[in-house]
Amino acid sequence: MNTELFKADELKKYLVKDAGLQENTATSYVSYIKAIDRDLISKTPYKGIIGDLKNSLATHPSKTLALLQSILETVEETKRIKDETFISTKELNHGCSALKQYLKFLRKQYSDKVNTEEVSVADEELDKEVEEIETMTESGDVTIITKEDLRKAFRLRLSTQDRPAQFSIKLIAGIFKKQKDENGVIENSIRTFYPRFKSFADFVDTWVSEVFDTIKVLSKDDEFFMRDVNAFELWPKANTVNVIMDSGYKFTLYTHKNQNSSERIPMSEGMRAMRLKSITHEHTPTMFTILQDNSERLQGIKKMADLMQKEMEGNDITVQPWNKAITKLRQLISFEDIKDYADDIVRDLLFIKEKGHIELMGDLFNTNPGNKR
């Protein structure tokens, strides 16, 4: 295992010049990162990620930075709940601060190499689909994204939302789709709390559709929902994104600067480029927060995560690249393995859907690159 921190010298220079830290503090930050990686992160599914940054950033910068964001959130949550199982609160505070600066530094270093693809664990097919949508609908000075194309693009994004080794809608979908029985004992039991349930094979698609319908779409002063949107108009020369509702009402699309800000600005000001890829979605609260704050309640998701981690450890499956991990996990885990808590997984996904909301946000302001899907 590599014991040297990737770009340690450049990081120290950045901390002094850009972050305004003293040289001795900058040196300490490098030590804090190495310590928290050794004492805490190595005990999680993210073991080895920081030690392999040189290779992973060279080949998959977008995915690697998204994984680092997930690592930071894991550390922040450990700090929030004051879990000192592996590391003291003081060391957690130091490590958390250092990791934040390290992530900022690496994002700056790789800003010219990180593309705006919708992200960390999304399938390559997603990027291709969105590209095709935008190419096909360009007309003169405006790109029209129809309701059908918006639904297709955002459903693909929503169906690839994963927290590596913790939560995988892709894995759940793959397992559920193989279960064809529509009127078994488990299915009928689920209908007692979710009457719209048809079958396991149908469930994830229905869940994703319901999530898509309730995505918030902001104007300057009001908010609407994706289910009522007819089309988006992207005007590169005018640097404007317009929304056309089914009713015919038309307005400029706005975004919050982040999930904690009430200030709204035109979506175009938060986009890296005038294309659909730059209109991301943001969970409020974040998916990570929902999973952590409700871990005792989300027993189906927890058991699924435990099973994923067990299979990954037993079969030497690494968390990166996650797409390859999912492919292997789909081969190893069947419905039979989860049937005793399949109804809990359905219940948990419904809870997650109701617990938070999603709104559209420019990719410049999205606080979690993993949401840029």
Residue pairs with C-beta under 8 A, 6 or more apart in sequence:
1 48
1 51
2 51
2 52
2 54
3 34
3 51
5 11
5 30
5 33
5 34
5 50
6 50
6 53
6 54
6 57
7 105
7 106
7 109
8 30
10 105
10 109
11 26
11 29
11 30
11 101
11 102
11 105
12 23
12 26
12 27
12 29
12 30
13 26
14 101
14 105
14 108
15 21
15 25
15 26
15 29
15 101
15 105
16 22
16 23
16 26
18 105
18 108
19 26
19 101
21 29
28 94
29 97
29 98
29 101
29 102
30 98
32 91
32 94
32 95
32 97
32 98
33 50
33 95
33 98
33 99
33 102
35 87
35 91
35 94
35 95
36 75
36 87
36 91
36 92
36 94
36 95
36 96
36 98
36 99
37 50
37 51
39 86
39 87
39 91
40 75
40 78
40 86
40 87
40 92
40 95
41 47
41 49
41 50
41 71
41 74
41 75
42 48
43 86
44 71
44 74
45 164
45 165
45 166
45 309
45 312
45 319
46 67
46 70
46 71
46 74
46 164
46 165
46 319
48 318
49 56
49 64
49 67
49 68
49 71
49 319
49 320
50 68
50 71
53 64
53 106
56 63
56 64
56 67
56 320
57 64
57 65
57 106
57 110
60 320
60 321
61 110
61 113
61 114
62 114
62 115
62 117
62 119
62 120
62 369
63 119
63 120
63 121
63 320
63 321
63 322
64 320
65 103
65 106
65 107
65 110
65 114
65 369
66 119
66 120
66 121
66 369
66 370
67 120
67 164
67 319
67 320
68 99
68 102
68 103
68 106
69 103
69 120
69 368
69 369
69 370
70 120
70 163
70 164
70 288
70 370
71 99
72 96
72 99
72 100
72 103
73 286
73 288
73 368
74 288
75 92
75 95
75 96
75 99
76 96
77 288
77 289
77 292
78 87
78 92
79 89
79 92
79 93
79 96
81 292
82 89
84 92
87 95
107 114
116 272
116 273
116 275
116 277
116 278
116 363
116 372
117 126
117 127
117 277
117 372
118 126
118 127
118 130
118 157
118 277
118 280
118 372
118 373
119 369
119 370
119 371
119 372
119 373
120 162
120 164
120 322
120 369
120 370
121 160
121 161
121 162
121 164
121 170
121 322
121 323
121 326
121 370
122 156
122 157
122 160
122 373
123 156
123 160
123 170
123 323
124 323
125 156
126 156
126 157
126 160
126 373
129 152
129 153
129 156
130 153
130 156
130 276
130 277
133 145
133 149
133 152
133 153
133 276
134 143
134 145
134 275
134 276
134 277
137 143
137 144
137 145
137 146
137 149
141 235
141 236
141 237
141 238
142 233
142 234
142 235
143 233
143 234
143 236
143 274
143 275
143 276
144 231
144 232
144 233
144 234
145 153
145 231
145 232
145 233
145 234
145 276
146 230
146 231
147 229
147 230
147 231
147 246
150 226
150 229
150 231
150 232
151 212
151 226
153 276
154 212
154 215
154 226
154 281
155 208
155 209
155 212
156 373
157 281
157 373
158 169
158 208
158 211
158 212
158 281
158 373
159 169
159 170
159 173
159 204
159 208
160 169
160 170
160 373
161 169
161 287
161 370
161 371
161 373
162 168
162 169
162 170
162 171
162 322
162 326
163 287
163 288
163 291
163 370
164 319
164 320
164 322
164 325
165 305
165 308
165 309
165 312
165 319
165 325
166 291
166 305
166 308
167 287
167 291
167 301
167 304
167 305
168 304
168 308
168 326
168 329
169 204
169 208
169 349
170 326
171 304
171 308
171 326
171 329
171 330
171 333
172 204
172 304
172 345
172 349
173 204
173 205
174 326
174 330
175 330
175 333
175 334
175 335
175 338
176 200
176 201
176 203
176 204
176 335
176 342
177 200
177 201
177 204
178 201
178 334
178 335
179 199
179 200
179 201
179 335
180 199
180 201
181 187
181 199
181 200
182 198
182 199
182 201
186 339
186 342
186 343
187 197
187 199
187 200
189 343
190 197
190 343
190 346
190 347
191 197
193 347
194 346
194 347
194 350
196 206
197 203
197 206
197 346
198 206
200 335
200 342
203 346
204 349
207 349
207 350
207 353
210 353
211 353
211 358
212 226
212 227
213 225
213 226
213 227
214 225
214 226
214 227
214 353
214 357
214 358
215 225
215 226
215 281
215 358
215 359
215 360
216 223
216 224
216 225
216 357
216 358
216 359
216 360
217 223
217 224
217 225
217 226
217 229
217 243
217 253
217 359
217 360
218 224
218 253
218 254
218 255
218 256
218 264
218 359
218 360
219 243
219 251
219 252
219 253
219 254
220 251
220 252
220 254
220 264
223 359
224 243
224 245
228 245
228 246
228 247
229 243
229 244
229 245
229 246
230 244
230 245
230 246
231 243
231 244
232 241
232 242
232 243
232 244
232 253
232 276
232 279
233 240
233 241
233 242
233 243
233 244
234 241
234 274
234 275
234 276
235 241
235 242
235 274
236 274
239 268
239 274
240 252
240 266
240 268
241 252
241 253
241 266
241 267
241 268
241 271
241 274
241 279
242 250
242 251
242 252
242 253
243 250
243 251
243 252
243 253
244 250
252 266
252 267
253 266
253 267
253 279
253 360
254 264
254 265
254 266
254 267
255 264
255 265
255 266
255 267
255 269
255 270
255 360
255 361
255 362
255 365
256 262
256 263
256 264
256 282
256 359
256 361
256 365
257 263
257 265
257 270
257 365
258 361
258 365
258 367
259 282
259 284
259 285
259 286
259 361
259 367
267 279
267 360
267 362
268 274
268 362
269 362
270 361
270 362
270 363
270 364
270 365
271 278
271 279
271 362
271 363
271 364
272 278
272 362
272 363
272 364
277 363
278 362
278 363
278 364
279 360
279 361
279 362
279 363
280 360
280 361
280 362
280 363
280 366
280 371
280 372
280 373
281 358
281 359
281 360
281 361
281 371
281 373
282 358
282 359
282 360
282 361
282 366
282 367
282 368
282 371
283 290
283 356
283 357
283 358
283 368
283 371
284 356
284 357
284 358
284 359
285 293
285 355
285 356
286 367
286 368
286 371
287 352
287 356
287 371
288 368
290 352
290 355
290 356
291 298
291 301
291 352
294 351
294 355
295 302
297 348
297 351
298 348
298 351
298 352
299 341
299 344
299 348
300 341
300 342
300 343
300 344
300 345
300 346
300 347
300 348
301 345
301 348
301 349
303 338
303 341
303 344
304 338
304 341
304 345
307 333
307 337
307 338
308 329
308 333
311 317
311 329
311 332
311 333
312 318
312 319
312 325
312 329
315 328
315 332
317 325
317 328
317 329
318 325
319 325
335 342
338 345
363 372
366 372
